[in-house]
């Protein structure tokens, strides 16, 4: 028999099936590094906006470590109107009050009036405190010579803003009784009123509708009246530049109106609960009713009828 000729063994061609998982692996690695790079890049605008909101709300215009974030340290970013829940107006107003405070502090430093004038940023607004010695003689509501130098400065600062201004007079707890001022109420009210009149008399066209004056007497002390130093601090006139906007810290989710409602004293009082009706136990139909206290056959006693008398 003739032998069959065997063909030459075929050479196996190199398969390229490995390219598919390899390309998938490279794609996944590329996506991973892109995600890592994106997460490492901080959104500077959002960080600046957050720092602005925290600085205005919690530091009342004071220095904050948030100011060190970002390349532009002195720049204040404007928050978008859609997502800031109205805080952009609050921040803008706070910036104006901070500027007024800086100008007042510069005047105090330049004239060495640290023991007579001071400023404080509060939740209500910017407070300017002026000691008695800088404005009035003791026991008097007539403005002194030094007051004529301070009043134009305060009036100029008040002209740079449009907020409401509340001027309040304060005294110590030493009673006063004379023909002009029977009580400390009268003295503190007269001082606040005279100071407000002097402010409005300055050139600049201040709107009188923005101003109000009130006297608190000795009932709003800021120091202890047991010492002379404390009494001196309590004898003062305060100028409050009241805020028109309050910081809205409500979350964007849910009903923001309900989460930011401030309870008034009437709504905060606990409501009286209606008296609870006594619970009537359910009677088992298979059981006989419970006997009366006087026995089963005890009659129900009725009140005796009144005796009738013949007339």
Order of alpha helices (4+ residues) and beta strands (2+ residues): alpha-alpha-alpha-beta-beta-alpha-beta-alpha-beta-alpha-beta-alpha-alpha
